[in-house]
Amino acid sequence: MGMFSKWKSAPVEARMSDSLRERMQAAAKAPFAFAQYHPGEGEMIGYSDYSYWGSTFRAFLKNRVALTLFCVLLALLLFTFIQPYLPGQKDPILIHNDQWGLPLNNIPPSKEFWFGTNSIGQDLWARIWAGTRTSLFIGFSVALVEAVVGILVGYVRKLDFFFTELYNVLDNIPQTLLLILISYVLKPGVSTIIFALSLTGWLGMARFIRNQIIIIRDRDYNL
């Protein structure tokens, strides 16, 4: 007990070995090393190779379910446009008749007609993909018109009064009623559908763009 008390009362440096003492002294001097000053590097700005789209793409590739569904969707889109050029495909408008001149209506699926025929003898397989191409064309066309018109109208400040009055008028009219009126006035067709859907579809885009411009315009870094 007496020997332990004498060892405990000895100085800390006396209890350390020479190698441990040297390591502690070297570690104490390391944080206080002088940094070199370079005037050219002091004028350089910070740089980061971070990319928003790059990080988003890497996160998307890690999600196997989303990647699989994206590949399936991409394959369907590609097949929609290359389907008419494949061998053995039929015209979606052509009416198929038998040897007596009667239409092959309501034929069940077979090797010749993969999905069968409709009530007037048209191939359902060809008509499904033709309808898919028409729907995609209408969707992309309406989205393009809404984006272009909505961004232009929402960006121009002088159109605020006109846009506000037009929005108050068209927003109070039910869209279904407006589409019915346009279908009665104009000739039925794909162009009529695109015009009817784009007539009021750009209002939401223009309102969103205008609100974002006003919000960003009044931020501190712009003021």
Secondary structure by P-SEA (a helix, b strand, c coil): caaaaaaaaccccccccaaaaaaaaaaaaccccbbbbbcccccccccccccaaaaaaaaaaacaaaaaaaaaaaaaaaaaaacccccccccccbbbbccccccccccccccccccccccccccaaaaaaaaaaaaaaaaaaaaaaaaaaaaaaaacccaaaaaaaaaaaaaaccaaaaaaaaaaaccccaaaaaaaaacccaaaaaaaaaaaaaaaaaccccc
